[in-house]
Every structure is written in structure tokens, then in C-alpha cells.
Amino acid sequence: MNPFTTRALAAAAMAALLSACASGGAPAAGPAAPAGGHGQTAFMGSYDANRDGVVTRAEYDAIRLQRFRDADTNKDGVLSEAEYVAEFEGRLKRQYFDQGRQPDAAYENSIKQAKVRYAIVNRARDGRFTRAEDEAIADKTFKAADTNGDGRVDSNDPPRPREARNDAD
């Protein structure tokens, strides 16, 4: 099995376990697709580890932390662009595999976008994406998805107005 696929599968399993521990429930299958994207459907697919239709902050944070740790292959506590992109590519490869698809032009574009995202999220522009930078983005992203402010993301969250989506994404 491809090492990226193996890493992605392990990350999904660990995220589900962490999520279950955080919520007190039994482990589930882990987040589904998509590997990335915007909007509530992408958010739910990426972070609803136990597939109950609700993403709690604990569930969200557990998955993000596990993804960061898994991506940090040299264990120096920060992510280089190569580590960041490789983690995303592992999830994207898993998504393509699960859908029976081969990498295509959209796949290649997604990888290019991951590199663009890295340049944006690495606020210090030093090639060392830190947990603090990741946590700041996580806080902003979760709050933007939790449009009704109840501390969870689910079908009760009305869509954000277009202007707010553009500012938060």
C-alpha cells in the first residue's frame, strides 16, 4: 500500500478514536470525504468523525491535532510546506481511492492549492507552520462554521452570507 494512503488511513482511525474519547462515545469510522473544500458539507465530511450529524469543538480539535501530528514526520513540532502538502495529499489520495478514481487535472490543481494554502497559513512566512498558527486558523474556521453560535456545527447552522464566507475562508 502507498505510504501516503497508509498514513491517511492511520490518521483517520486515530482521529475517530480521539473523537470518541473526547465525546465519551464508541470509536467510529472517522471523517469521510472530502479532503478539503469550503462550506458546511465539506466541513461536516471532514470533521464529523462519529457521523452523528454534529461536529463538536472537541471532535474538530482532535482531528486537527492528529492531522498536524501525523504530518510532522520529522517530529520537530512544526510543518514544512512538504509535510503540510503531503498530509493533504494523503487524504486526497484516500478520497480518490475510495471513489475509484485516478488522479486527474482536478487532483493536480488541489495539490497546487495546498501549496498556496501553506503560503497563507504560515503567517510568519518562515517555512515553519506552528501549532499556534494552526490553532488560530482552527478557532476562526470553527467559529465561522458555527453560524448560530451554539458551540457545535450541524444542520441548525444557517448558511453564512456570501460576504461573511469570503472573509472567513
Backbone as a printed PyTorch tensor [residue, N CA C, xyz], in Angstrom:
tensor([[[  0.8590,  -1.1890,   0.0000],
         [  0.0000,   0.0000,   0.0000],
         [  0.8900,   1.2330,   0.0000]],

        [[  0.4660,   2.2390,  -0.6930],
         [  1.1770,   3.5070,  -0.7780],
         [  1.3610,   4.1060,   0.6180]],

        [[  2.5650,   4.6340,   0.9560],
         [  2.7730,   5.1910,   2.2900],
         [  1.8420,   6.3500,   2.6220]],

        [[  1.4650,   7.1530,   1.6200],
         [  0.5320,   8.2550,   1.8830],
         [ -0.8410,   7.7120,   2.2540]],

        [[ -1.2740,   6.6620,   1.5390],
         [ -2.5580,   6.0570,   1.8310],
         [ -2.5380,   5.4370,   3.2130]],

        [[ -1.4570,   4.7440,   3.5530],
         [ -1.3270,   4.1450,   4.8690],
         [ -1.3970,   5.2050,   5.9480]],

        [[ -0.6870,   6.3130,   5.7670],
         [ -0.6850,   7.4010,   6.7480],
         [ -2.0780,   8.0110,   6.8750]],

        [[ -2.7680,   8.1920,   5.7550],
         [ -4.1190,   8.7770,   5.7830],
         [ -5.0930,   7.8660,   6.5120]],

        [[ -5.0110,   6.5660,   6.2540],
         [ -5.8990,   5.6280,   6.9320],
         [ -5.6260,   5.6020,   8.4320]],

        [[ -4.3540,   5.6050,   8.8030],
         [ -3.9990,   5.6250,  10.2270],
         [ -4.4800,   6.9050,  10.8900]],

        [[ -4.3340,   8.0220,  10.1960],
         [ -4.7780,   9.3040,  10.7490],
         [ -6.2870,   9.3100,  10.9560]],

        [[ -7.0280,   8.7870,  10.0020],
         [ -8.4880,   8.7560,  10.1360],
         [ -8.9070,   7.8780,  11.3060]],

        [[ -8.2540,   6.7310,  11.4470],
         [ -8.5880,   5.8390,  12.5590],
         [ -8.2610,   6.4870,  13.9020]],

        [[ -7.1090,   7.1260,  13.9960],
         [ -6.7240,   7.7810,  15.2330],
         [ -7.6470,   8.9450,  15.5470]],

        [[ -8.0230,   9.6930,  14.5450],
         [ -8.9280,  10.8230,  14.7590],
         [-10.2660,  10.3370,  15.3010]],

        [[-10.7560,   9.2390,  14.7710],
         [-12.0320,   8.6960,  15.2520],
         [-11.9090,   8.2710,  16.7100]],

        [[-10.8060,   7.6340,  17.0500],
         [-10.5760,   7.2080,  18.4170],
         [-10.4820,   8.4050,  19.3500]],

        [[ -9.7110,   9.4210,  18.9510],
         [ -9.5940,  10.6250,  19.7710],
         [-10.9420,  11.3060,  19.9310]],

        [[-11.6880,  11.3640,  18.8630],
         [-13.0030,  11.9880,  18.9070],
         [-13.9190,  11.2400,  19.8610]],

        [[-13.9070,   9.9370,  19.7770],
         [-14.7620,   9.1500,  20.6470],
         [-14.3750,   9.3480,  22.1040]],

        [[-13.0810,   9.4130,  22.3490],
         [-12.6140,   9.6490,  23.7190],
         [-13.0800,  11.0120,  24.2150]],

        [[-13.0070,  12.0060,  23.3510],
         [-13.3890,  13.3630,  23.7460],
         [-14.8840,  13.4580,  24.0060]],

        [[-15.6870,  12.6700,  23.2780],
         [-17.1320,  12.7750,  23.4220],
         [-17.7190,  11.6850,  24.3060]],

        [[-16.8850,  10.7240,  24.7270],
         [-17.3580,   9.6670,  25.6030],
         [-18.0530,   8.5310,  24.8720]],

        [[-18.0610,   8.5480,  23.5640],
         [-18.7490,   7.5160,  22.7900],
         [-17.7960,   6.4430,  22.3110]],

        [[-18.3340,   5.5090,  21.5690],
         [-17.5220,   4.4500,  20.9940],
         [-16.8340,   4.9530,  19.7440]],

        [[-15.6580,   4.3940,  19.4190],
         [-14.9760,   4.8200,  18.2040],
         [-15.8400,   4.5870,  16.9690]],

        [[-15.7180,   5.4840,  16.0160],
         [-16.4560,   5.3700,  14.7590],
         [-15.4570,   5.2410,  13.6240]],

        [[-15.9490,   5.3050,  12.4220],
         [-15.1100,   5.0890,  11.2510],
         [-14.2000,   6.2600,  10.9210]],

        [[-14.3970,   7.4120,  11.5050],
         [-13.5580,   8.5640,  11.2110],
         [-14.1910,   9.4270,  10.1390]],

        [[-13.5910,  10.5780,   9.9140],
         [-14.1720,  11.5050,   8.9450],
         [-14.2150,  10.9190,   7.5450]],

        [[-15.1970,  11.3250,   6.8200],
         [-15.3390,  10.8850,   5.4280],
         [-14.6640,  11.8830,   4.5170]],

        [[-15.0910,  11.9160,   3.2940],
         [-14.5990,  12.8930,   2.3370],
         [-15.3470,  14.1900,   2.5830]],

        [[-14.9490,  15.2810,   2.1260],
         [-13.8600,  15.4840,   1.1850],
         [-12.5390,  15.7520,   1.8870]],

        [[-11.4800,  15.7060,   1.1130],
         [-10.1630,  16.0070,   1.6580],
         [-10.0490,  17.4910,   1.9820]],

        [[-10.7960,  18.2980,   1.3250],
         [-10.7880,  19.7370,   1.5600],
         [-12.0420,  20.3460,   0.9850]],

        [[-12.1030,  21.6470,   1.0080],
         [-13.2470,  22.3310,   0.4350],
         [-13.8270,  23.3340,   1.3990]],

        [[-14.8280,  24.0390,   0.9260],
         [-15.4690,  25.0770,   1.7110],
         [-16.9360,  24.7320,   1.8990]],

        [[-17.5610,  25.3520,   2.8470],
         [-18.9840,  25.1490,   3.0770],
         [-19.2410,  24.0800,   4.1110]],

        [[-20.5030,  24.0250,   4.5430],
         [-20.8740,  23.1170,   5.6230],
         [-20.7280,  21.6450,   5.2350]],

        [[-21.0570,  21.2900,   3.9910],
         [-20.9440,  19.8940,   3.5770],
         [-19.5030,  19.4170,   3.6800]],

        [[-18.5660,  20.2200,   3.2060],
         [-17.1530,  19.8570,   3.2940],
         [-16.7050,  19.8030,   4.7500]],

        [[-17.1430,  20.7620,   5.5500],
         [-16.7770,  20.7980,   6.9650],
         [-17.2770,  19.5370,   7.6710]],

        [[-18.5320,  19.2130,   7.4740],
         [-19.1090,  18.0230,   8.1200],
         [-18.4000,  16.7570,   7.6390]],

        [[-18.1500,  16.6640,   6.3480],
         [-17.4780,  15.4810,   5.8190],
         [-16.0750,  15.3190,   6.3590]],

        [[-15.4180,  16.4190,   6.6380],
         [-14.0450,  16.3770,   7.1190],
         [-13.9210,  16.1490,   8.6190]],

        [[-14.9220,  16.5830,   9.3980],
         [-14.7460,  16.5910,  10.8520],
         [-15.7910,  15.8430,  11.6570]],

        [[-16.8500,  15.3420,  11.0520],
         [-17.8570,  14.5900,  11.7970],
         [-17.3980,  13.1390,  11.9170]],

        [[-16.4910,  12.9030,  12.8390],
         [-15.8380,  11.5980,  12.9660],
         [-16.8150,  10.4770,  13.2970]],

        [[-17.7930,  10.7340,  14.1350],
         [-18.7140,   9.6630,  14.5110],
         [-19.9940,   9.6610,  13.6710]],

        [[-20.0450,  10.5190,  12.6650],
         [-21.1310,  10.5770,  11.6870],
         [-22.5140,  10.7480,  12.3330]],

        [[-22.5590,  11.5570,  13.3820],
         [-23.8420,  11.7800,  14.0490],
         [-24.5190,  13.0670,  13.5850]],

        [[-23.9420,  13.7330,  12.5820],
         [-24.5330,  14.9500,  12.0670],
         [-24.1640,  16.1960,  12.8490]],

        [[-23.2440,  16.0460,  13.7970],
         [-22.8100,  17.1640,  14.6420],
         [-21.2910,  17.1310,  14.7400]],

        [[-20.6760,  18.3050,  14.5900],
         [-19.2380,  18.4240,  14.8500],
         [-19.0980,  19.2960,  16.0910]],

        [[-18.6040,  18.6860,  17.1700],
         [-18.3230,  19.4400,  18.3850],
         [-16.9340,  20.0480,  18.2720]],

        [[-16.6590,  21.0140,  19.1080],
         [-15.3280,  21.6250,  19.0860],
         [-14.2690,  20.5940,  19.4680]],

        [[-14.5790,  19.7160,  20.4340],
         [-13.6180,  18.6780,  20.8340],
         [-13.3200,  17.7350,  19.6750]],

        [[-14.3480,  17.3570,  18.9410],
         [-14.1890,  16.4680,  17.7790],
         [-13.3050,  17.1430,  16.7240]],

        [[-13.6150,  18.3810,  16.4390],
         [-12.8760,  19.1680,  15.4590],
         [-11.4100,  19.3180,  15.8530]],

        [[-11.1790,  19.7150,  17.1080],
         [ -9.8130,  19.9240,  17.5810],
         [ -9.0060,  18.6270,  17.5890]],

        [[ -9.6420,  17.5230,  17.9490],
         [ -8.9360,  16.2290,  17.9840],
         [ -8.4580,  15.8320,  16.5930]],

        [[ -9.2960,  16.0310,  15.5900],
         [ -8.9170,  15.6690,  14.2230],
         [ -7.8100,  16.5810,  13.7230]],

        [[ -7.9340,  17.8770,  13.9810],
         [ -6.8970,  18.8160,  13.5280],
         [ -5.5550,  18.5040,  14.1990]],

        [[ -5.5910,  18.2350,  15.4940],
         [ -4.3540,  17.9210,  16.2050],
         [ -3.7180,  16.6490,  15.6410]],

        [[ -4.5310,  15.6350,  15.4150],
         [ -3.9850,  14.3810,  14.8850],
         [ -3.4130,  14.5840,  13.4920]],

        [[ -4.0810,  15.3570,  12.6650],
         [ -3.5570,  15.6280,  11.3220],
         [ -2.2180,  16.3620,  11.4090]],

        [[ -2.1290,  17.3200,  12.3080],
         [ -0.8770,  18.0670,  12.4650],
         [  0.2360,  17.1240,  12.9140]],

        [[ -0.0410,  16.3230,  13.9270],
         [  0.9830,  15.3910,  14.4370],
         [  1.4130,  14.3930,  13.3760]],

        [[  0.4510,  13.8560,  12.6320],
         [  0.7800,  12.8910,  11.5840],
         [  1.5990,  13.5370,  10.4710]],

        [[  1.2980,  14.7890,  10.1740],
         [  2.0210,  15.4940,   9.1130],
         [  3.4480,  15.8120,   9.5190]],

        [[  3.6980,  15.9920,  10.8040],
         [  5.0200,  16.3610,  11.3140],
         [  5.9320,  15.1350,  11.3330]],

        [[  6.3320,  14.7090,  10.1540],
         [  7.0770,  13.4500,  10.0230],
         [  8.4540,  13.4760,  10.6790]],

        [[  9.0790,  14.6450,  10.7720],
         [ 10.3840,  14.6970,  11.4320],
         [ 10.2700,  15.0500,  12.9040]],

        [[  9.0570,  15.2050,  13.4010],
         [  8.7400,  15.4240,  14.8170],
         [  9.4600,  16.6230,  15.4240]],

        [[  9.5500,  17.7100,  14.6400],
         [ 10.1790,  18.9250,  15.1690],
         [  9.1560,  19.9280,  15.6880]],

        [[  7.8680,  19.5590,  15.6650],
         [  6.8290,  20.4130,  16.2170],
         [  6.2850,  21.4610,  15.2670]],

        [[  6.7850,  21.5230,  14.0590],
         [  6.3040,  22.4550,  13.0480],
         [  6.1760,  21.7090,  11.7210]],

        [[  5.4110,  22.3090,  10.7960],
         [  5.2530,  21.6870,   9.4860],
         [  5.9390,  22.5140,   8.4150]],

        [[  6.7640,  21.8390,   7.6350],
         [  7.3220,  22.4540,   6.4330],
         [  6.2330,  22.4030,   5.3590]],

        [[  6.4570,  23.0870,   4.2620],
         [  5.4980,  23.0110,   3.1650],
         [  5.3580,  21.5720,   2.6810]],

        [[  6.4680,  20.8630,   2.5760],
         [  6.4170,  19.4770,   2.0930],
         [  5.5740,  18.6050,   3.0230]],

        [[  5.7150,  18.7680,   4.3380],
         [  4.9220,  17.9800,   5.2890],
         [  3.4410,  18.3370,   5.1890]],

        [[  3.1570,  19.6250,   5.1180],
         [  1.7740,  20.1020,   5.0340],
         [  1.0950,  19.5580,   3.7790]],

        [[  1.7590,  19.6780,   2.6560],
         [  1.1880,  19.2240,   1.3910],
         [  1.0650,  17.7020,   1.3700]],

        [[  2.0470,  16.9900,   1.9050],
         [  1.9960,  15.5260,   1.9200],
         [  0.8100,  15.0280,   2.7470]],

        [[  0.5120,  15.6780,   3.8620],
         [ -0.6320,  15.2690,   4.6860],
         [ -1.9260,  15.4460,   3.8970]],

        [[ -2.0810,  16.6010,   3.2580],
         [ -3.2740,  16.8410,   2.4420],
         [ -3.3420,  15.8360,   1.2940]],

        [[ -2.2180,  15.6070,   0.6470],
         [ -2.2110,  14.6830,  -0.4840],
         [ -2.6010,  13.2740,  -0.0470]],

        [[ -2.1950,  12.8790,   1.1470],
         [ -2.6020,  11.5730,   1.6570],
         [ -4.1130,  11.4590,   1.7890]],

        [[ -4.7490,  12.5020,   2.3070],
         [ -6.2090,  12.4920,   2.4250],
         [ -6.8660,  12.5230,   1.0510]],

        [[ -6.2970,  13.3080,   0.1400],
         [ -6.8530,  13.3930,  -1.2090],
         [ -6.7190,  12.0470,  -1.9300]],

        [[ -5.5770,  11.3980,  -1.7830],
         [ -5.3940,  10.0840,  -2.4050],
         [ -6.4020,   9.0830,  -1.8630]],

        [[ -6.6370,   9.1400,  -0.5570],
         [ -7.6230,   8.2300,   0.0340],
         [ -8.9980,   8.5070,  -0.5520]],

        [[ -9.3580,   9.7740,  -0.6780],
         [-10.6550,  10.1380,  -1.2410],
         [-10.7730,   9.6150,  -2.6660]],

        [[ -9.7580,   9.8130,  -3.4640],
         [ -9.7880,   9.3190,  -4.8460],
         [ -9.8990,   7.7940,  -4.8700]],

        [[ -9.1240,   7.1220,  -4.0260],
         [ -9.1660,   5.6650,  -3.9680],
         [-10.5650,   5.1870,  -3.5910]],

        [[-11.1440,   5.8100,  -2.5420],
         [-12.4740,   5.4230,  -2.0860],
         [-13.5290,   5.6160,  -3.1700]],

        [[-13.3150,   6.5810,  -4.0470],
         [-14.2550,   6.8560,  -5.1360],
         [-13.9110,   6.0870,  -6.4090]],

        [[-12.8450,   5.2870,  -6.3690],
         [-12.4400,   4.5230,  -7.5400],
         [-11.9000,   5.3880,  -8.6600]],

        [[-11.3360,   6.5260,  -8.2970],
         [-10.8380,   7.4820,  -9.2920],
         [ -9.3150,   7.4540,  -9.3430]],

        [[ -8.7920,   7.8500, -10.4730],
         [ -7.3630,   8.0400, -10.6580],
         [ -7.0620,   9.5380, -10.5770]],

        [[ -5.8640,   9.9150, -10.1060],
         [ -5.5090,  11.3360, -10.1080],
         [ -5.7030,  11.9410, -11.4980]],

        [[ -6.2370,  13.1600, -11.5070],
         [ -6.5510,  13.8390, -12.7530],
         [ -6.1600,  15.3110, -12.6240]],

        [[ -6.6230,  16.1210, -13.5390],
         [ -6.2900,  17.5470, -13.5140],
         [ -6.8090,  18.2110, -12.2390]],

        [[ -7.9980,  17.8290, -11.7760],
         [ -8.5430,  18.3940, -10.5300],
         [ -7.6610,  18.0150,  -9.3440]],

        [[ -7.1530,  16.8030,  -9.3510],
         [ -6.2430,  16.3410,  -8.2970],
         [ -4.9860,  17.2270,  -8.2820]],

        [[ -4.3960,  17.4030,  -9.4310],
         [ -3.1840,  18.2230,  -9.5290],
         [ -3.4550,  19.6600,  -9.0940]],

        [[ -4.6180,  20.1940,  -9.4580],
         [ -4.9820,  21.5410,  -9.0350],
         [ -5.1310,  21.6140,  -7.5170]],

        [[ -5.6900,  20.5760,  -6.9220],
         [ -5.8370,  20.5450,  -5.4550],
         [ -4.4830,  20.5610,  -4.7670]],

        [[ -3.5160,  19.8700,  -5.3270],
         [ -2.1650,  19.8630,  -4.7510],
         [ -1.5490,  21.2590,  -4.8810]],

        [[ -1.7290,  21.8890,  -6.0270],
         [ -1.2290,  23.2630,  -6.1920],
         [ -1.8770,  24.1930,  -5.1790]],

        [[ -3.1800,  24.0210,  -4.9550],
         [ -3.8850,  24.8590,  -3.9840],
         [ -3.3830,  24.6140,  -2.5630]],

        [[ -2.9850,  23.3920,  -2.2570],
         [ -2.4290,  23.1010,  -0.9270],
         [ -1.1490,  23.9050,  -0.7030]],

        [[ -0.3650,  24.0550,  -1.7460],
         [  0.8630,  24.8620,  -1.6350],
         [  0.5240,  26.3350,  -1.4400]],

        [[ -0.5030,  26.8010,  -2.1210],
         [ -0.9510,  28.1900,  -1.9450],
         [ -1.4610,  28.3770,  -0.5090]],

        [[ -2.2540,  27.4160,  -0.0280],
         [ -2.7650,  27.5000,   1.3430],
         [ -1.6260,  27.5660,   2.3500]],

        [[ -0.5910,  26.7700,   2.1290],
         [  0.5420,  26.7850,   3.0620],
         [  1.1430,  28.1880,   3.1350]],

        [[  1.2980,  28.8240,   2.0120],
         [  1.8570,  30.1770,   1.9930],
         [  0.9710,  31.1520,   2.7680]],

        [[ -0.3270,  30.8800,   2.8110],
         [ -1.2530,  31.7410,   3.5350],
         [ -1.2540,  31.4190,   5.0300]],

        [[ -1.3250,  30.1450,   5.3790],
         [ -1.4420,  29.7680,   6.7990],
         [ -0.1480,  29.9590,   7.5690]],

        [[  0.9720,  29.8890,   6.9000],
         [  2.2590,  30.1170,   7.5600],
         [  2.4770,  31.6260,   7.6560]],

        [[  1.7610,  32.2280,   8.5990],
         [  1.7230,  33.6880,   8.7340],
         [  3.1050,  34.3140,   8.8970]],

        [[  4.0100,  33.6290,   9.5730],
         [  5.3520,  34.1730,   9.7880],
         [  6.1940,  34.1240,   8.5150]],

        [[  5.7250,  33.3870,   7.5160],
         [  6.4280,  33.2500,   6.2340],
         [  7.8560,  32.7250,   6.4180]],

        [[  8.0030,  31.8180,   7.3930],
         [  9.3280,  31.2900,   7.7100],
         [  9.4870,  29.8120,   7.3700]],

        [[  8.4790,  29.2300,   6.7050],
         [  8.5570,  27.8140,   6.3440],
         [  8.3890,  26.8850,   7.5280]],

        [[  7.8330,  27.4130,   8.6230],
         [  7.6450,  26.6300,   9.8430],
         [  6.2320,  26.8910,  10.3710]],

        [[  5.2550,  26.1470,   9.8630],
         [  3.8650,  26.2870,  10.2780],
         [  3.7140,  25.6690,  11.6600]],

        [[  3.3660,  26.4970,  12.6290],
         [  3.3320,  26.0610,  14.0260],
         [  1.9360,  25.6310,  14.4680]],

        [[  1.8810,  24.9450,  15.6060],
         [  0.5900,  24.5870,  16.2000],
         [ -0.1860,  25.8450,  16.5450]],

        [[  0.5050,  26.8840,  17.0020],
         [ -0.1840,  28.1330,  17.3430],
         [ -0.8610,  28.7230,  16.0990]],

        [[ -0.1730,  28.6900,  14.9670],
         [ -0.7770,  29.1760,  13.7250],
         [ -1.9800,  28.3050,  13.3500]],

        [[ -1.8290,  26.9960,  13.5030],
         [ -2.9120,  26.0740,  13.1930],
         [ -4.1050,  26.3010,  14.1210]],

        [[ -3.8490,  26.4940,  15.4010],
         [ -4.9310,  26.7090,  16.3670],
         [ -5.6810,  28.0140,  16.0830]],

        [[ -4.9580,  29.0500,  15.6690],
         [ -5.6130,  30.3250,  15.3370],
         [ -6.5530,  30.1470,  14.1410]],

        [[ -6.1090,  29.3930,  13.1550],
         [ -6.9450,  29.1260,  11.9840],
         [ -8.1340,  28.2570,  12.3830]],

        [[ -7.8850,  27.2540,  13.2160],
         [ -8.9560,  26.3700,  13.6650],
         [-10.0400,  27.1560,  14.3970]],

        [[ -9.6310,  28.0710,  15.2550],
         [-10.5950,  28.8670,  16.0100],
         [-11.4660,  29.6900,  15.0650]],

        [[-10.8300,  30.3520,  14.1310],
         [-11.5520,  31.1910,  13.1610],
         [-12.4830,  30.3330,  12.2960]],

        [[-11.9990,  29.2000,  11.8470],
         [-12.7770,  28.3280,  10.9650],
         [-13.9840,  27.7370,  11.6860]],

        [[-13.7730,  27.2710,  12.9210],
         [-14.8890,  26.6880,  13.6600],
         [-15.9570,  27.7380,  13.9400]],

        [[-15.5360,  28.9030,  14.3800],
         [-16.4970,  29.9760,  14.6590],
         [-17.2720,  30.3690,  13.4030]],

        [[-16.6060,  30.3750,  12.2610],
         [-17.2840,  30.7160,  11.0090],
         [-18.3090,  29.6480,  10.6230]],

        [[-18.0160,  28.3900,  10.9040],
         [-18.9370,  27.2990,  10.5740],
         [-20.1080,  27.2320,  11.5510]],

        [[-19.8660,  27.6130,  12.8030],
         [-20.8940,  27.5910,  13.8470],
         [-21.6910,  28.8890,  13.7780]],

        [[-22.4860,  29.0220,  12.7320],
         [-23.1490,  30.3020,  12.4620],
         [-24.2130,  30.6760,  13.4840]],

        [[-24.7550,  29.7030,  14.2140],
         [-25.7410,  30.0600,  15.2310],
         [-25.1140,  30.2000,  16.6150]],

        [[-23.8030,  29.9890,  16.7250],
         [-23.0720,  30.2330,  17.9640],
         [-23.3870,  29.2940,  19.1110]],

        [[-23.8560,  28.0770,  18.8260],
         [-24.1910,  27.1530,  19.9130],
         [-23.0480,  26.2130,  20.2920]],

        [[-21.8610,  26.4310,  19.7180],
         [-20.7040,  25.6050,  20.0770],
         [-20.6110,  24.2950,  19.3340]],

        [[-21.4360,  24.1050,  18.3280],
         [-21.4140,  22.8880,  17.5120],
         [-21.8400,  23.2410,  16.0940]],

        [[-21.3920,  22.4370,  15.1590],
         [-21.7640,  22.6580,  13.7680],
         [-22.6710,  21.5040,  13.3630]],

        [[-23.8630,  21.8690,  12.8920],
         [-24.8360,  20.8720,  12.4620],
         [-25.8340,  21.5220,  11.5100]],

        [[-26.8910,  20.8020,  11.2010],
         [-27.8710,  21.3170,  10.2340],
         [-28.6430,  22.5250,  10.7610]],

        [[-28.5320,  22.8250,  12.0420],
         [-29.1940,  24.0060,  12.6070],
         [-28.4260,  25.2970,  12.3330]],

        [[-27.2290,  25.1780,  11.7840],
         [-26.4310,  26.3670,  11.4680],
         [-26.8370,  26.8940,  10.1040]],

        [[-27.4280,  28.1010,  10.0700],
         [-27.8040,  28.6540,   8.7680],
         [-26.5640,  28.9990,   7.9560]],

        [[-26.6830,  28.9700,   6.6430],
         [-25.5360,  29.3390,   5.7950],
         [-25.0950,  30.7700,   6.0920]],

        [[-23.7910,  30.9800,   6.0060],
         [-23.2570,  32.3340,   6.1790],
         [-23.5930,  33.1590,   4.9480]],

        [[-23.8190,  34.4620,   5.1490],
         [-23.9880,  35.3230,   3.9740],
         [-22.7250,  35.2760,   3.1210]],

        [[-22.8640,  35.4820,   1.8270],
         [-21.7280,  35.3940,   0.9030],
         [-20.5510,  36.2450,   1.3570]],

        [[-20.7910,  37.4640,   1.8090],
         [-19.6920,  38.3500,   2.2460],
         [-18.9280,  37.7340,   3.4080]],

        [[-19.6480,  37.1340,   4.3580],
         [-19.0040,  36.5240,   5.5170],
         [-18.1910,  35.3090,   5.0960]],

        [[-18.6780,  34.5370,   4.1350],
         [-17.9220,  33.3680,   3.6530],
         [-16.6200,  33.8050,   3.0400]],

        [[-16.6450,  34.8570,   2.2530],
         [-15.4300,  35.3360,   1.6060],
         [-14.4230,  35.8330,   2.6210]],

        [[-14.8760,  36.4640,   3.6880],
         [-13.9610,  36.9700,   4.7170],
         [-13.3580,  35.8490,   5.5400]],

        [[-14.1190,  34.8030,   5.8210],
         [-13.6550,  33.7420,   6.7160],
         [-12.8500,  32.6700,   6.0080]],

        [[-13.0240,  32.4720,   4.7210],
         [-12.3480,  31.3740,   4.0160],
         [-10.9900,  31.7570,   3.5060]]])
